[in-house]
């Protein structure tokens, strides 16, 4: 396991095609490259911490992030262009699965006796 660089030092990472595309997406919001990296690290590392604190997975095991939640867009509340996210999103709380309802067994009524198709006198008919 390696350690992060000292505080105040620069971080160096090789840019491949995937990182380039991801940075390009985040830079469209007006962020700098440093702000984009800080925002991404804040969200992912915060999610990892919450997964460990809530014991969703063991400590130091990389959790699998399967869902995300985006607040509905509101033109009056949008973040300032170029600003970065400063807080970790709150975790999504799964609704507990309700316990199954146990229905007591009911006796099955006996089947009805078959009835004849024709109602009336029996055969042979009298003269």
C-alpha atoms as a printed R data frame, in Angstrom:
    type eleno elety resid chain resno       x       y       z
1   ATOM     1    CA   UNK     A     1   0.000   0.000   0.000
2   ATOM     2    CA   UNK     A     2   1.372   3.382  -0.934
3   ATOM     3    CA   UNK     A     3   0.776   6.650   0.878
4   ATOM     4    CA   UNK     A     4  -0.565   9.917  -0.533
5   ATOM     5    CA   UNK     A     5   1.876  12.735  -1.240
6   ATOM     6    CA   UNK     A     6   2.545  15.181   1.602
7   ATOM     7    CA   UNK     A     7   0.109  18.063   2.029
8   ATOM     8    CA   UNK     A     8   1.068  20.913  -0.283
9   ATOM     9    CA   UNK     A     9   2.855  18.643  -2.766
10  ATOM    10    CA   UNK     A    10   1.557  18.093  -6.263
11  ATOM    11    CA   UNK     A    11  -0.212  14.946  -7.337
12  ATOM    12    CA   UNK     A    12   0.914  13.307 -10.543
13  ATOM    13    CA   UNK     A    13  -1.117  10.865 -12.575
14  ATOM    14    CA   UNK     A    14  -0.672   9.604 -16.115
15  ATOM    15    CA   UNK     A    15  -3.568  10.694 -18.329
16  ATOM    16    CA   UNK     A    16  -5.012   7.893 -20.433
17  ATOM    17    CA   UNK     A    17  -7.989   8.135 -22.807
18  ATOM    18    CA   UNK     A    18 -10.561   7.339 -20.082
19  ATOM    19    CA   UNK     A    19  -9.185   9.944 -17.652
20  ATOM    20    CA   UNK     A    20  -8.986  12.474 -20.478
21  ATOM    21    CA   UNK     A    21 -12.667  11.935 -21.340
22  ATOM    22    CA   UNK     A    22 -13.697  12.083 -17.664
23  ATOM    23    CA   UNK     A    23 -11.760  15.306 -17.068
24  ATOM    24    CA   UNK     A    24 -13.145  16.837 -20.253
25  ATOM    25    CA   UNK     A    25 -16.665  16.108 -18.980
26  ATOM    26    CA   UNK     A    26 -16.035  17.718 -15.603
27  ATOM    27    CA   UNK     A    27 -14.223  20.722 -17.103
28  ATOM    28    CA   UNK     A    28 -17.374  21.565 -19.097
29  ATOM    29    CA   UNK     A    29 -18.784  22.905 -15.799
30  ATOM    30    CA   UNK     A    30 -16.033  25.526 -15.562
31  ATOM    31    CA   UNK     A    31 -13.891  23.648 -13.013
32  ATOM    32    CA   UNK     A    32 -10.129  23.528 -13.190
33  ATOM    33    CA   UNK     A    33  -8.380  20.162 -13.459
34  ATOM    34    CA   UNK     A    34  -7.423  20.408  -9.764
35  ATOM    35    CA   UNK     A    35 -11.026  21.170  -8.778
36  ATOM    36    CA   UNK     A    36 -12.299  18.247 -10.859
37  ATOM    37    CA   UNK     A    37  -9.860  15.826  -9.202
38  ATOM    38    CA   UNK     A    38 -10.699  17.182  -5.730
39  ATOM    39    CA   UNK     A    39 -14.449  16.866  -6.363
40  ATOM    40    CA   UNK     A    40 -14.157  13.314  -7.702
41  ATOM    41    CA   UNK     A    41 -11.927  12.274  -4.794
42  ATOM    42    CA   UNK     A    42 -14.290  13.844  -2.249
43  ATOM    43    CA   UNK     A    43 -17.305  11.981  -3.606
44  ATOM    44    CA   UNK     A    44 -15.655   8.582  -4.059
45  ATOM    45    CA   UNK     A    45 -13.542   8.619  -0.871
46  ATOM    46    CA   UNK     A    46 -16.511   9.880   1.150
47  ATOM    47    CA   UNK     A    47 -18.652   7.073  -0.245
48  ATOM    48    CA   UNK     A    48 -15.968   4.523   0.714
49  ATOM    49    CA   UNK     A    49 -15.794   5.931   4.270
50  ATOM    50    CA   UNK     A    50 -19.553   5.758   4.667
51  ATOM    51    CA   UNK     A    51 -19.624   2.169   3.389
52  ATOM    52    CA   UNK     A    52 -17.013   1.196   6.002
53  ATOM    53    CA   UNK     A    53 -18.594   3.185   8.849
54  ATOM    54    CA   UNK     A    54 -22.030   1.675   8.208
55  ATOM    55    CA   UNK     A    55 -20.440  -1.765   7.787
56  ATOM    56    CA   UNK     A    56 -21.836  -2.209   4.277
57  ATOM    57    CA   UNK     A    57 -18.472  -3.804   3.521
58  ATOM    58    CA   UNK     A    58 -15.368  -4.575   5.623
59  ATOM    59    CA   UNK     A    59 -12.893  -1.796   6.384
60  ATOM    60    CA   UNK     A    60 -10.254  -1.203   3.688
61  ATOM    61    CA   UNK     A    61 -12.151  -3.335   1.143
62  ATOM    62    CA   UNK     A    62 -13.119  -1.376  -1.952
63  ATOM    63    CA   UNK     A    63 -16.918  -1.093  -2.021
64  ATOM    64    CA   UNK     A    64 -18.807  -1.579  -5.260
65  ATOM    65    CA   UNK     A    65 -20.783   1.571  -6.011
66  ATOM    66    CA   UNK     A    66 -23.927   0.532  -7.857
67  ATOM    67    CA   UNK     A    67 -26.248   3.550  -7.568
68  ATOM    68    CA   UNK     A    68 -26.191   7.311  -7.432
69  ATOM    69    CA   UNK     A    69 -28.771   9.989  -6.815
70  ATOM    70    CA   UNK     A    70 -28.781  13.365  -8.548
71  ATOM    71    CA   UNK     A    71 -30.834  16.240  -7.189
72  ATOM    72    CA   UNK     A    72 -33.406  17.558  -9.649
73  ATOM    73    CA   UNK     A    73 -32.099  20.509 -11.664
74  ATOM    74    CA   UNK     A    74 -33.335  23.859 -10.380
75  ATOM    75    CA   UNK     A    75 -32.137  26.893 -12.347
76  ATOM    76    CA   UNK     A    76 -32.450  29.073  -9.254
77  ATOM    77    CA   UNK     A    77 -30.311  26.753  -7.120
78  ATOM    78    CA   UNK     A    78 -27.571  25.668  -9.491
79  ATOM    79    CA   UNK     A    79 -23.986  25.827  -8.178
80  ATOM    80    CA   UNK     A    80 -21.848  28.726  -9.317
81  ATOM    81    CA   UNK     A    81 -19.987  27.902 -12.522
82  ATOM    82    CA   UNK     A    82 -16.532  26.592 -11.742
83  ATOM    83    CA   UNK     A    83 -17.289  25.909  -8.078
84  ATOM    84    CA   UNK     A    84 -16.529  22.534  -6.525
85  ATOM    85    CA   UNK     A    85 -18.619  20.280  -4.353
86  ATOM    86    CA   UNK     A    86 -17.554  20.625  -0.730
87  ATOM    87    CA   UNK     A    87 -19.630  17.966   0.984
88  ATOM    88    CA   UNK     A    88 -20.031  14.236   0.627
89  ATOM    89    CA   UNK     A    89 -23.476  13.195  -0.581
90  ATOM    90    CA   UNK     A    90 -25.663  11.543   2.025
91  ATOM    91    CA   UNK     A    91 -25.890   7.793   1.609
92  ATOM    92    CA   UNK     A    92 -28.916   6.277  -0.021
93  ATOM    93    CA   UNK     A    93 -30.859   4.376   2.604
94  ATOM    94    CA   UNK     A    94 -32.475   1.238   1.312
95  ATOM    95    CA   UNK     A    95 -35.990   0.661   2.475
96  ATOM    96    CA   UNK     A    96 -36.096  -2.364   4.716
97  ATOM    97    CA   UNK     A    97 -37.703  -5.357   3.158
98  ATOM    98    CA   UNK     A    98 -41.015  -5.924   4.919
99  ATOM    99    CA   UNK     A    99 -41.388  -9.192   6.736
100 ATOM   100    CA   UNK     A   100 -43.696 -11.600   4.959
101 ATOM   101    CA   UNK     A   101 -47.213 -11.767   6.324
102 ATOM   102    CA   UNK     A   102 -48.038 -15.198   7.623
103 ATOM   103    CA   UNK     A   103 -51.564 -16.156   6.669
104 ATOM   104    CA   UNK     A   104 -53.126 -18.906   8.786
105 ATOM   105    CA   UNK     A   105 -54.160 -21.983   6.867
106 ATOM   106    CA   UNK     A   106 -57.875 -22.229   6.132
107 ATOM   107    CA   UNK     A   107 -59.633 -25.549   5.679
108 ATOM   108    CA   UNK     A   108 -60.519 -26.306   2.118
109 ATOM   109    CA   UNK     A   109 -64.240 -26.930   1.690
110 ATOM   110    CA   UNK     A   110 -65.106 -30.352   0.229
111 ATOM   111    CA   UNK     A   111 -65.941 -30.355  -3.452
112 ATOM   112    CA   UNK     A   112 -69.617 -30.141  -4.356
113 ATOM   113    CA   UNK     A   113 -71.321 -33.248  -5.633
114 ATOM   114    CA   UNK     A   114 -71.869 -33.198  -9.339
115 ATOM   115    CA   UNK     A   115 -75.419 -32.483 -10.384
116 ATOM   116    CA   UNK     A   116 -77.157 -33.964 -13.382
117 ATOM   117    CA   UNK     A   117 -77.398 -31.781 -16.432
118 ATOM   118    CA   UNK     A   118 -81.107 -32.279 -16.854
119 ATOM   119    CA   UNK     A   119 -83.453 -31.628 -13.999
120 ATOM   120    CA   UNK     A   120 -86.741 -33.486 -14.102
121 ATOM   121    CA   UNK     A   121 -88.141 -36.998 -14.120
122 ATOM   122    CA   UNK     A   122 -85.838 -39.931 -14.178
123 ATOM   123    CA   UNK     A   123 -85.652 -42.342 -17.086
124 ATOM   124    CA   UNK     A   124 -87.582 -44.128 -18.451
125 ATOM   125    CA   UNK     A   125 -90.429 -41.716 -18.708
126 ATOM   126    CA   UNK     A   126 -93.848 -43.067 -17.638
127 ATOM   127    CA   UNK     A   127 -96.641 -43.423 -20.246
